[in-house]
Amino acid sequence: MGATTALYGLAVTAWPDLLAKPSGLADEDGAVGAATRISLRPLAWRDAASGLAMLVAPEGPALRTATAVRIAADLGDAALLGLTLPDRDRRIKAVAVSVGWGALSVVGLLGRRGPR
Protein backbone atom coordinates (compact mmCIF):
# COMPACT_ATOMS: atom_id res chain seq x y z
CA MET A 1 0.00 0.00 0.00
CA GLY A 2 2.84 2.36 0.78
CA ALA A 3 4.44 1.98 -2.62
CA THR A 4 1.13 2.32 -4.45
CA THR A 5 0.18 5.41 -2.46
CA ALA A 6 3.59 6.99 -3.00
CA LEU A 7 3.51 6.35 -6.75
CA TYR A 8 -0.01 7.73 -7.05
CA GLY A 9 1.00 10.82 -5.10
CA LEU A 10 4.03 11.39 -7.31
CA ALA A 11 1.93 10.93 -10.45
CA VAL A 12 -0.68 13.46 -9.35
CA THR A 13 2.04 15.86 -8.21
CA ALA A 14 3.43 15.76 -11.74
CA TRP A 15 0.05 15.61 -13.50
CA PRO A 16 -2.69 17.12 -11.31
CA ASP A 17 -5.23 16.49 -14.08
CA LEU A 18 -5.21 12.81 -12.99
CA LEU A 19 -7.14 13.90 -9.90
CA ALA A 20 -8.78 17.10 -11.11
CA LYS A 21 -10.70 15.67 -14.06
CA PRO A 22 -12.33 12.68 -12.33
CA SER A 23 -13.17 14.93 -9.38
CA GLY A 24 -15.01 17.41 -11.59
CA LEU A 25 -12.49 20.18 -11.01
CA ALA A 26 -11.92 20.79 -14.71
CA ASP A 27 -13.64 23.47 -16.77
CA GLU A 28 -16.53 22.55 -19.07
CA ASP A 29 -14.03 22.15 -21.91
CA GLY A 30 -11.91 19.74 -19.81
CA ALA A 31 -9.14 22.22 -19.03
CA VAL A 32 -7.73 22.31 -15.51
CA GLY A 33 -6.94 25.79 -14.29
CA ALA A 34 -3.57 26.81 -12.90
CA ALA A 35 -5.05 27.53 -9.45
CA THR A 36 -6.53 24.04 -9.29
CA ARG A 37 -3.21 22.46 -10.29
CA ILE A 38 -1.39 24.51 -7.67
CA SER A 39 -3.91 23.49 -5.01
CA LEU A 40 -3.79 19.78 -5.82
CA ARG A 41 -0.01 19.38 -5.88
CA PRO A 42 0.48 19.71 -2.09
CA LEU A 43 -2.35 17.22 -1.53
CA ALA A 44 -0.66 14.78 -3.88
CA TRP A 45 2.74 15.39 -2.31
CA ARG A 46 1.18 14.52 1.07
CA ASP A 47 0.08 11.21 -0.44
CA ALA A 48 3.57 10.57 -1.79
CA ALA A 49 5.17 11.36 1.58
CA SER A 50 2.74 9.26 3.61
CA GLY A 51 3.07 6.35 1.19
CA LEU A 52 6.85 6.53 1.40
CA ALA A 53 6.63 6.60 5.20
CA MET A 54 4.50 3.44 5.10
CA LEU A 55 6.95 1.81 2.71
CA VAL A 56 10.10 2.42 4.75
CA ALA A 57 8.75 2.27 8.31
CA PRO A 58 9.91 -0.74 10.30
CA GLU A 59 7.32 -3.12 11.71
CA GLY A 60 5.82 -1.94 14.95
CA PRO A 61 4.81 1.51 16.19
CA ALA A 62 6.41 3.42 13.32
CA LEU A 63 4.51 1.46 10.67
CA ARG A 64 1.25 1.63 12.61
CA THR A 65 1.65 5.39 13.02
CA ALA A 66 2.49 5.96 9.34
CA THR A 67 -0.50 3.86 8.33
CA ALA A 68 -2.80 5.63 10.79
CA VAL A 69 -1.76 8.99 9.31
CA ARG A 70 -2.55 7.67 5.84
CA ILE A 71 -5.96 6.38 6.98
CA ALA A 72 -6.75 9.70 8.66
CA ALA A 73 -5.84 11.56 5.47
CA ASP A 74 -8.08 9.30 3.38
CA LEU A 75 -11.00 9.72 5.75
CA GLY A 76 -10.43 13.47 5.75
CA ASP A 77 -10.44 13.45 1.96
CA ALA A 78 -13.72 11.52 2.00
CA ALA A 79 -15.32 14.00 4.36
CA LEU A 80 -14.06 17.15 2.69
CA LEU A 81 -14.53 16.07 -0.92
CA GLY A 82 -17.90 14.58 -0.05
CA LEU A 83 -19.02 17.93 1.28
CA THR A 84 -17.42 20.27 -1.24
CA LEU A 85 -17.13 18.83 -4.74
CA PRO A 86 -19.50 20.61 -7.09
CA ASP A 87 -21.30 17.58 -8.54
CA ARG A 88 -23.25 15.00 -6.49
CA ASP A 89 -22.15 11.98 -8.56
CA ARG A 90 -18.50 13.02 -8.31
CA ARG A 91 -18.86 13.56 -4.56
CA ILE A 92 -20.17 10.01 -4.19
CA LYS A 93 -17.32 8.60 -6.30
CA ALA A 94 -14.69 10.65 -4.45
CA VAL A 95 -16.00 9.42 -1.10
CA ALA A 96 -15.99 5.83 -2.35
CA VAL A 97 -12.41 6.10 -3.66
CA SER A 98 -11.14 7.82 -0.51
CA VAL A 99 -12.83 5.35 1.83
CA GLY A 100 -11.57 2.52 -0.40
CA TRP A 101 -7.95 3.69 -0.10
CA GLY A 102 -8.38 4.00 3.66
CA ALA A 103 -9.95 0.55 3.88
CA LEU A 104 -7.06 -0.99 1.94
CA SER A 105 -4.65 0.59 4.40
CA VAL A 106 -6.67 -0.81 7.32
CA VAL A 107 -6.61 -4.27 5.74
CA GLY A 108 -2.86 -3.98 5.16
CA LEU A 109 -2.31 -2.88 8.73
CA LEU A 110 -4.41 -5.68 10.19
CA GLY A 111 -2.90 -8.23 7.83
CA ARG A 112 0.61 -7.43 9.10
CA ARG A 113 -0.23 -8.30 12.67
CA GLY A 114 1.59 -11.32 13.84
CA PRO A 115 2.90 -12.65 17.12
CA ARG A 116 4.10 -9.86 19.38
Disulfide bonds with the S-S distance in Angstrom:
none
